[in-house]
Amino acid sequence: MQQVMAIFAAVLLVALAVAVKLGNDDAPPAVSLVQTSTIQSAPQTVNVLKAAPRSVKKIAASTTVSVVSSSAPSLEVSTTSTSTAIVAAAPVVIGGGGGGSASPPAPALAPASEPAPPPVVVSEPARILWTVGVLVLDGVDIAGKVDAPLQEAIAFVERFSRFRVSYNVAVSSLPHGYTHYDCDQGPQACVVVNYYDVDSGVVASLPTADSYILFWNASGSTPLQAGSAWGVANGIPKEGTQRPYATIPADPWWYNNQPFEGFNQRSAQIIAHELINTINAKLEVAPYSCASLTGTPGDPADKYESDRLKKLTDECYDKLQ
């Protein structure tokens, strides 16, 4: 009986040993402390994967992506269809040679350009209207001896001043007188046609203007000057005001359409000079009291006359408005 019990105990020990060995073969291997430490020390990496930056496209299987984070070390993430391994990697510049295959970050938006400032508009000073009443006597050629040179003279005045000059023409065939003056030719040897030498009805019918010009022929007499101008004190009376006027002989040899000292026609230079004289005559007296329009004697005619017009100041122009 004792032998039987001993044999049963031996068999039981053998069975127990076999059972223990079989149990050990099915147990999982121990987890490496290094692996556990790596996974626990990179929670930021897992967060990056869960909230992928806009610059990284959706990661496909078997794709390697390099991500640079400003708050954590750069990590190289390799994704496969079965498992994910996370290992430390050196920083990578996205888009550089040898880097990962991640899409480059979205280009930075260019700063919005400020709207262009509106163009600076420089307005010209206001023009001052100046009207000229023209009286043509003795059949003087209006087209050739009045209109053509007068228009050139007006253009000159407008170019060097703020005046906008207009004129009207009246023609009289009535006879007129002359006023005689002493001159180099002798006593009372030179003539001028002044407004009081013209029929008073003709003068009265002239439209009101800022100044006037009379064109006439000397008809063999010697003109006193190439042109003459009378100021306000001796001007043509219109609407209770004396108006300055110029008087110009149109038949002497010097009154011609040849170029002269910057003017296309010498006749235009003569008219410009007398027109400026009448402007000066009005402005140098009350209520304007502007400085006299003078030039430098000996200068060419165009410079002399333009310098005179440049003496007009904004203050003087303002008095005319």
Stockholm file with secondary structure:
# STOCKHOLM 1.0

chainA/1-321         MQQVMAIFAAVLLVALAVAVKLGNDDAPPAVSLVQTSTIQSAPQTVNVLKAAPRSVKKIAASTTVSVVSSSAPSLEVSTTSTSTAIVAAAPVVIGGGGGGSASPPAPALAPASEPAPPPVVVSEPARILWTVGVLVLDGVDIAGKVDAPLQEAIAFVERFSRFRVSYNVAVSSLPHGYTHYDCDQGPQACVVVNYYDVDSGVVASLPTADSYILFWNASGSTPLQAGSAWGVANGIPKEGTQRPYATIPADPWWYNNQPFEGFNQRSAQIIAHELINTINAKLEVAPYSCASLTGTPGDPADKYESDRLKKLTDECYDKLQ
#=GR chainA/1-321 SS CHHHHHHHHHHHHHHHHHHHHHHHHHSCCCCCHHHHHHHHTCHHHHHHHHTCCTTSCCCCTTEEEEECCSSSCCEEEEECSSCEEEEECCCCCTTSTTCCCCCCCCCCCCCCCCCCCCCCCCCCCCCEEEEEEEEECTTCCHIIIIIHHHHHHHHHHHHTSSEEEEEEEEECCSCCCCEEEEETTEEEEEEECCGGGSCHHHHHHSCCCSEEEEEECCTTSEESSSCEEECGGGSEEETTEEECEEEEESSSTTSSSSCBTTBSCHHHHHHHHHHHHHHHHHHTSTTTCCCCCCCCTTSCHHHHHHHHHTTCCHHHHHHHC
#=GC SS_cons         CHHHHHHHHHHHHHHHHHHHHHHHHHSCCCCCHHHHHHHHTCHHHHHHHHTCCTTSCCCCTTEEEEECCSSSCCEEEEECSSCEEEEECCCCCTTSTTCCCCCCCCCCCCCCCCCCCCCCCCCCCCCEEEEEEEEECTTCCHIIIIIHHHHHHHHHHHHTSSEEEEEEEEECCSCCCCEEEEETTEEEEEEECCGGGSCHHHHHHSCCCSEEEEEECCTTSEESSSCEEECGGGSEEETTEEECEEEEESSSTTSSSSCBTTBSCHHHHHHHHHHHHHHHHHHTSTTTCCCCCCCCTTSCHHHHHHHHHTTCCHHHHHHHC
//
